[in-house]
Amino acid sequence: MIPHRLLWATALLSLPLCSWLDAVDLTKIPGVTPEQGRIGFVFPSAKSVSIAEPITLAHEVSSVCSFVINDGPDAQDVAFLKGIREAGGSCGFSKSGQGTLRIEGDVSLGGVITLYEGTLDLSKARLAPQARINVWGTAKLIPPTSPDTKIDLYRNSLKVASGSRRDSWKSLKYGIFSHFVWNGYGMTAFSPSEDGHLSTDIDHFAQSFDVKNYLDHIIAAKAEYVVFTAWHSGTCPMFPSKAMQKWAPGRRSCPQRDLLGELLDECKKRGIPALFYCHPYQPVAEPHNDWINDLFAELIDRYGDRLHGLWLDENFQDCTQDRMVDYPRLMRTIKERNPDLVITHNNGGGQTYGSDEGVQEVQWESREGRAASVYQIFLQTAHSPE
């Protein structure tokens, strides 16, 4: 048993996850190792492990921690006897591996618990109100025995109870898709404002957007939802992003104004669901996937339940996106933070990589006297002998 609070392994990304002086490294437990490629820990199958102090997850490094519990000879493989809690913001965890993780005491987490494999025994746990648990495949959840426990349960990221955001979004008929982009396709940065002036930088550009006036027009058009650009292929998110400061230091890639937050607040006030358009970009080398996963995680953590969903661009079969961007990993990053988000993919009309809806982006052009989408024109041009 470990008689101290736990410090997630500082070997992971070389970042300390909390500042308590009495904390110990979880990897000091014999056989426990950092999980490769994400913030998490792998527990061995040789013998059971019991931890007698609360597990504390630190939001400052990651809002989701992964526990891989391998199946050993005992009925219980790993036990957190004093619960699990968060520090510095809302946190959740994922559990994979065929072993059993038992948690007793308070589970004081505002984030999502994701169960991929094996068994999660919460029979002696006390969950936070309306705890969200997402159970995948054949994984087994043993819920708390207390009759007062209320769980917001998901199966394979689909809400079990009625009233999911996906269901409500599919019932909507008419929405407006708006590009407001500093750097990327269709960028409006070089379009003059009403007074005829061009934006001098991304801060000036963000300040020029009138959120209330925009929503006035949305309401007047009788639109039922909006899709608004969080960022395009130039990766200039319309909020002050810590992920961009980390991965692109010195680059003026985001404004000081939280334009996306203001937009979501105004949409909520007026009863308009809002989705964000995002572009994963076309990488030429790693660590691109680390970068975009950090950015997507920050976006979802920052805006929480104010955000209705995401529109992910460009995953046509023959584009570099399909080969370079790790979409299964990206979907895990998204759904582990909010399984109720609607995920749409501009992938030519099919459903791939766990996206909820495949949507073909259509921009009508005139071609030989007929209307055709740019997607159709692209295919015809690509197959032309000319």
N, C-alpha and C positions, 0 to 999 in steps of 0.2 A: 504494500500500500504506500501511496505517496502522500506524506503529511503536509503538503504545501499546495498553494495555488499553482496552476499550470501555466507555463509560458510556451506558446507554440514555437516550434523549432526556429531559431534565428537563422539556421542554414537556409531556410526557404526564402529566396530572394534577398537574403542578408538583411532582413528587416525585423526589428523587434516588434512583437505584437502587443505588448503591454509594458508598463513601466514599474511594476511592483518589484521591489528589491528581494522579496522572499519567494519569488516565482522560480520554478525549476523548469528545465527543458523536458518536454514530454518524451522526446526521443531517448532520454536517459533510462526509460523503462526498457528492460532487456528485450531486444528483438523488434522494438517499434522504430520505424524508419519514416522519414518524410516521403510523401507521395510525389512522384515525379510529374512535373508539368502543371501543378496547381497547389494551392494552400491546403494541406491535408496530411493525414497520417495513416500508415499501414500497420495494423496490429497482427502479430504472428498467430499461427494456429497451434503452436506447441503447448501452451497452457493458458488458463483463464487469467484475466487481469481485472483487479478491482481497484478503483480510485476513490479515496475516502474524502476528498475535498472538492468543492465546486469547480467545474470546468468553466472557464471564462473565455468567451470569444470576443476578440477586439476588432471593432468595425474599421479602425484606422488602417488596417492592412487588407482585410477582405471581409465582406459581409456574409460570405459563405465559407464554411470549413468542411472538408471531406474527411470522413472516417471510413477506411476500408477494413472490415472485420472479417478475417479469414476463419473458416470453420475448423474448430478443434475437437478434441474428444469429449469436452464437457458440454452440458446443455447450455450453459451461459459462457460466452467467450470473453466479453468485456462488459464491465458494470461501472457506470458512473453513479456512485452511491449518494452523492450530495447534489445532484442536479446539474444543470447547465444554464449559464446566464450570458448576457451580452454587456459590453462596455463601449461607450462612445457612439452608439447608434444601433439601429436595427440589424440583427444578425440571424442567420439560420445555418443549417448544416445538411449535408447529404450523407447517406449511409449506403455503402455498397459492400460486396463480398458476401459469401454464403453463410457467414457466422451470425451469431446473435449478439446484439447490443441491448443491454438493459439499462434503463435510466430510472432512478428513484429520486424523489424529492421534487423541487420546483424546476420546471422548464420555463424559464423566464426569457423567452425569445420573441421578438417582433417579426422575425423573418420566417421563411418557409422551411419546413422539414421535408426533405426529399428522400424517399426510400426506394432504391433501385433493386436491391437484391437482399436475400437472407431475411432475417427477422429483426424487428425493432419492438422491444417489449417495454411498453409504457404503463403497464398495469399498476405500478406503484408510484407513478409520476403525477404531478399536479401541473397541468398545462396553463399557459396564459389564456385569457379569454379569446375565443374565436381563433384558436391556433390553426394554422394552415399546414396540412400534411398532404403531400403528393406521393401516391403509391404507384409504382410501375410494375408491369408484368405480373409475375407470380410471387413477388415479395409479400411478406406477411407482416401485418401490423397488429400488435396486441394493444388495444386502447386502454386508457385508464379505467379503473373499476368504478370511480366516483360517478354517480348519476348526474352530477351537476356539470360534467365536462361537456363543452360544446366545441366540436371540431369542424372546421371548414375543410371538407375532404375532397381530394381530387384523385382520379384514376387516369394514369397516363396523361396528365395535365388537363383533363376534362373535369370540370366541376360536377360532382355527383348530384348536388341539389340543383333545383331549377334556378334560373336567373343569372346564368353565367354571362360574362361580357361577350363571349363568342356568339351566344344565342341572340342577345340583344342587337349586336352589330349586324348579324345576318338578316334581321328583320327590317333594317333601315334601307331606304330606297334611293336616296339622293344625297350625295355628299360633294364637297368641294375640295380639290387637291391643289395646294398652293406651294409654289417654289419661291422661297425667299433665301437666296444663296449668295454668300460672299465669294466663294471659290468653287467652281464645279460647273457641270453642264446646266444650261438654262439660267446661269447666274444673273441676278438682278443688280449686282454691285455696280455695273457700268451703265445702268439705266438711270437717267436723271430723275430726281425727285420732282414734286409738284412745282417747286420754285426754280427748277431748271439746273440745279447743282448736282454734281456727282459726289458720292461719298469718298472721303479722303482715306479712310481706314475702316477696319471692321467695327470699331467702337462707334464711329459716326454712322456707319451703315445700320447697326443694330438700333441705335437711338432714333433713327428716322422712321421706324415702324410704329404705327399707331394701332395698338392692340384693340382698343375699344371701337375705333372706326372700322377695323377689319371685321370684328364680330357683328357690328351693325349691318354690314353688307351681307354677312353670312345669314343672319336672321332675315333680312329683307328678301334674300333669294330663296328662303324657305328650305335651306339645306338642313339635313338631319345630323350630319357629322362633318368633321374636317380632317384632312391629312395635311400636315405642315412639315416642312423640312427641318429636321434637327441638324443635319449636315448632308452635303452631297459628296461627290468623289474627291473634292479638294480637302475634305475632312477639316472643316472649320465650323465646329458646333456653335450654336447660338446660345451658349451659356458659359460662364467662367469655369472651364474644365480643368480639374487637377490632373486627369489622365493626360491631357495634351501638354500640360506643364512638365509632366514626367517624361513623356516620350518625344516631345518636340520643344525642348527648352530653348528659349530665345526667339521662337517663332511666334508672331502675332496671329495666332490661329483661332482665337475665341475672344468675344467681347467681355467687358466687365458687367454689362447688363445681363440679367437672367431673363432673356426674352421668352424662352420656352416656358419658364415657370409662370411668368405673367400671363402668357397665352392660356396655359392650362387653368389658371385661377379664373380667368374671365370666361373660359368655356364652361367650367363647372358652375359658375354663377348663373349662366344663361341656359344651362341644361343641354349643352352641345358636347357629345363625346369627341375626344381628340386623339388621333393617332399621329405618330411621328414617322416621317420618311427618313430612312438612314441608308447610307451607301457604304458597304464594307471595303470598297476600293479594290484595285487590282495590284496585289503585292508583287514585288520582284525578288524578295528575299525575306527570310525570317529575321527578327522576331515580329513580323507583321501580325500574326494571329494573337500574340500576347498583347500587342498594342490595342487592337480593335476589341478584344475581350475586356480589357480594362475600361475602354471607353463605353462600351455597351453596359457593363456592370455599373459604372458610375451613373449613366443616364437613368437606369431603372431604379437604382438605390435613391437617387436624388428626387425623383418625381413620384415614386410609389404608386398608390392607387388613383392618383389624379390622371395618370396616363391610361388610355383605353387600349392601345395596341401599337404595333410597329409595322411599317411597310419596308421590307428589305429589297433593295434593287439589285438587278443584274445577276441572274444565275442561269443564263441560257446554257444549254448543254455544251456548246463549242466555245464558250468564253473562258478566259483564264480563271474567273471566279470559281468555277466548278472544280478546278484542280488545285487552286492555291489557298482559297479560304477554307478553313476547317469548319464547315457548317454544323456538323454534329456537336462539336465543342461549343460553338456560338449559341446553338439552341439550348444546350445545358446551362450556359451562363445566364441566358434570358429566363428560362423556365424555373431555374432554381431560385430565382429572386421574385418571380411573379408568374405562376402557372396560368393565371386568368387573363393574361395579356393576349389579345388577338394578334397573331403573326401572319402577315401576308407576304408573299414572295413574288416578285416579278420574274417568273420563270417560264413564261410561255403558256401557262394555263394548267400545268400539272401540279400535283402535290409532292413535295420532296423534303427530305431532311427534317421531318417533323413539323413543318409549317402547317398552320391550320387551314389556310386557303392559298391556292395558287392563282395569281391574278396576272393576266397579260396586260401590260401597259399599252394603251392604244392612243396614238396621236395621228389624227387623220390628215392625210396629204392627198394631193391630186396626182394621179399617175395614169397617163394615157386616157384621160377622160373618166377614170373610175376612181372611187374612193378606196384607199388601201392604208393599212396601218404601217407605221415605220418598221414594225417587226416583219411584216410580210414583204415590204420593200427590201429590207436587209437580206432576207432569205433569197429572194429572187435575184438580187444583185450578186450575192455570194455564189450562186450556182450558175451565173451567166458566163458563157465562154469568153466574153469580152473583159 
